[in-house]
Amino acid sequence: MADLGRTRIPAPRRTVGTTTEFVLDGVPGRLVTAAAADRLAHVELRVGKHGSTLAGLTDALSAAITAGLHAGAPVSEFVAELRHTRYAPAGRTGDTEVPEATSLGDYLARRLACADGDLRGRGV
């Protein structure tokens, strides 16, 4: 892996987490985010049935984001890449902070922006 000039951040021993449940176009999901030292440290997106393609892809995306966060990537990079992506499922979410999303990626980006904003005390 190329060195991007970022300092690797060790996995925290203790985190404070938030769980958000949602339904996106009839597909139930759960997003768990955890922070340590005022920095997002872990993302876990669970969607669909265990063993399904959708569940596998969201697990892989979660692992990639968590690894990127531990490698020092800012949350804003993930938000910029995932925001406004369009694919199914899409639509209403049942989440008051993010009432609609154009895809699971868009929903995840909006939630990560909220979590990051809350950690920084500025809100989104």
C-alpha angles and dihedrals in degrees: 000000000000119000107241094187093261125134114237111241113213117235108267120246093217128031139177112226142195127204120204121186120202143165115220113194091331095315111117119219145168129212120198119189125181130192136194128186092003091301129109106248108167137031124188119178116185119187134158130000120330108263095024123125091246092052091049094050093048090049090052092048090050092050092048093051093046091049090049091051090051089050090056102260112151119241089239090070092059092044092052093050098045101036116106095009110150126215139110132317096051137143136062116012107190087233112123093208094048105025097171136024134183091218143343087273091054091048091049092049093050092048092047089051089052092048093047092047092050090051091051092047095239101100124214 
